[in-house]
């Protein structure tokens, strides 16, 4: 089993739930994807770093830093940063606060971000694209250049198109259709 195949299995078995859910966008959905139970899992971190770094390399992206809105993007950015260090081509991480701090430096972007940085914005799940676009805008306001958006999962509900309309290329590790195909051919999950 490849790292990507194993990561897909972890996402399906740990993060994908069927039922009746209200999403952050306010939309109702028959499924919910809580990426954090995979992206914060020890094996998930290792696999995510590898698959994420492979995706950046395949896309020809060479950012200085990687990150997005806290907290969904944080473990993804950290996993990829760690893997790029191990590969000898470090891409450091940052986090975008939903609001600037009211104390200390008052920064909205924390970590290794600097003005002029070339950035890949990370998103855990794309639904409407709003969170990724918010992070892209914060990076622009702080003087960074967004090279692309990298999402762990695309719900395939128009968010990718909204981000692309905003002027940003989008790369995803998985589409929800891959989760559904896995489940259609799967037996009892074992994690």
C-alpha positions in Angstrom: 0.0 0.0 0.0 1.4 3.4 -0.9 1.5 6.3 1.5 -1.3 8.0 -0.4 -3.5 4.9 -0.3 -2.8 4.5 3.5 -3.6 8.2 4.1 -6.9 7.8 2.1 -7.8 4.9 4.3 -7.0 6.8 7.5 -9.1 9.8 6.3 -12.1 7.5 5.4 -11.9 5.4 8.6 -11.1 8.2 11.1 -12.5 11.5 9.6 -15.5 10.7 7.4 -18.9 10.4 9.0 -22.4 10.0 7.4 -25.5 11.4 9.0 -27.2 14.8 9.1 -24.8 17.7 9.8 -24.7 21.5 9.6 -21.4 22.8 8.2 -19.5 25.9 9.1 -20.9 27.5 6.0 -24.4 26.9 7.4 -25.2 24.3 4.7 -26.7 21.0 5.6 -24.8 17.9 4.5 -25.3 14.1 4.7 -21.7 13.7 5.6 -19.0 15.4 7.7 -15.3 15.3 7.4 -13.3 16.1 10.6 -9.8 16.1 9.2 -8.3 16.8 12.6 -8.7 13.2 13.9 -6.5 12.2 11.0 -4.2 15.2 10.6 -3.3 15.1 14.4 -2.9 11.3 14.5 0.7 10.2 14.7 0.6 8.0 11.6 -1.5 10.6 9.8 1.1 13.3 10.4 3.9 11.2 8.8 1.7 10.2 5.8 0.4 13.7 5.4 3.9 15.2 5.4 5.0 12.7 2.7 1.9 13.0 0.5 1.7 16.7 0.9 5.4 17.3 0.0 5.0 14.9 -3.0 2.0 17.0 -4.1 4.0 20.3 -3.9 6.9 18.8 -5.8 4.6 17.3 -8.5 3.0 20.7 -8.9 6.4 22.4 -9.2 5.6 24.6 -6.2 8.6 26.0 -4.3 7.2 28.2 -1.5 9.1 29.7 1.3 6.4 28.9 3.8 3.2 27.0 4.1 0.2 27.6 6.3 -3.4 28.7 6.6 -6.2 29.5 9.0 -5.7 28.1 12.4 -6.6 25.4 13.5 -7.6 23.2 10.5 -4.5 24.1 8.5 -2.0 23.9 11.3 -1.3 20.2 11.6 -1.1 19.9 7.8 1.3 22.7 7.4 3.5 21.4 10.3 3.5 17.8 8.8 4.6 19.1 5.4 7.2 21.4 7.0 8.7 18.5 8.9 8.9 16.3 5.9 10.5 19.0 3.7 13.2 19.4 6.4 13.8 15.7 6.3 14.1 15.9 2.5 16.7 18.7 2.8 14.4 21.3 1.1 12.8 23.0 4.1 9.5 24.9 3.7 8.7 26.5 7.0 5.2 26.9 8.5 2.9 29.7 9.7 -0.6 30.1 11.1 -3.2 32.7 10.3 -5.3 33.9 13.2 -9.0 34.5 12.6 -8.4 37.9 14.2 -5.2 39.8 15.1 -3.9 39.4 18.7 -4.8 42.2 21.0 -1.6 41.8 23.0 2.1 41.3 22.3 3.0 42.0 18.7 -0.7 42.1 17.5 0.1 39.9 14.6 -2.4 38.1 12.5 0.1 35.7 11.0 2.3 33.8 13.4 5.3 31.6 12.7 7.9 31.8 10.0 6.0 34.2 7.7 7.8 37.3 6.5 6.8 40.1 4.2 7.7 39.1 0.6 7.3 35.4 1.3 6.1 33.0 -1.4 3.3 31.1 0.2 1.2 28.0 -0.3 -2.0 28.4 1.7 -3.3 25.2 3.3 -6.9 24.2 4.0 -8.1 21.0 5.6 -11.5 20.8 3.8 -12.7 22.9 1.0 -16.5 23.4 0.9 -17.2 27.0 -0.2 -13.6 28.1 -0.3 -14.2 30.9 2.2 -11.6 29.9 4.7 -8.8 29.5 2.1 -9.7 32.9 0.5 -9.7 34.5 3.9 -6.1 33.1 4.5 -5.0 34.2 1.0 -6.3 37.8 1.8 -4.4 37.9 5.1 -1.2 36.8 3.4 -1.6 39.5 0.7 -2.4 42.2 3.3 0.9 41.2 5.1 2.9 41.4 1.9 3.1 37.8 0.9 2.6 36.2 -2.5 0.2 33.2 -2.7 1.5 30.6 -5.2 -1.4 28.2 -4.7 -3.9 26.6 -2.3 -3.3 23.1 -1.1 -6.3 21.3 0.5 -6.4 17.9 2.2 -9.9 17.2 1.0 -12.3 18.8 -1.5 -16.0 18.3 -0.8 -16.6 19.0 -4.5 -19.3 21.6 -3.7 -17.9 24.6 -5.7 -15.2 25.8 -3.3 -12.4 24.9 -5.6 -14.0 27.0 -8.3 -14.5 29.9 -5.9 -10.8 29.9 -5.0 -9.8 29.6 -8.7 -12.1 32.5 -9.5 -10.2 34.5 -6.8 -7.1 34.0 -8.8 -5.5 31.0 -7.0 -4.5 27.6 -8.3 -5.8 24.7 -6.2 -4.2 21.4 -5.5 -5.9 18.7 -3.4 -4.8 15.5 -1.9 -8.3 13.9 -2.1 -11.8 14.5 -3.4 -14.7 13.3 -1.3 -15.6 11.1 -4.3 -12.5 9.0 -3.5 -13.8 8.5 0.1 -17.2 7.4 -1.3 -15.6 5.0 -3.8 -13.4 3.6 -1.0 -16.5 3.0 1.1 -18.4 1.4 -1.7 -15.7 -1.2 -2.1 -14.7 -1.4 1.5 -15.4 -3.9 4.3 -15.2 -3.2 8.0 -12.7 -0.4 8.8 -9.7 -1.2 10.9 -7.6 1.5 12.3 
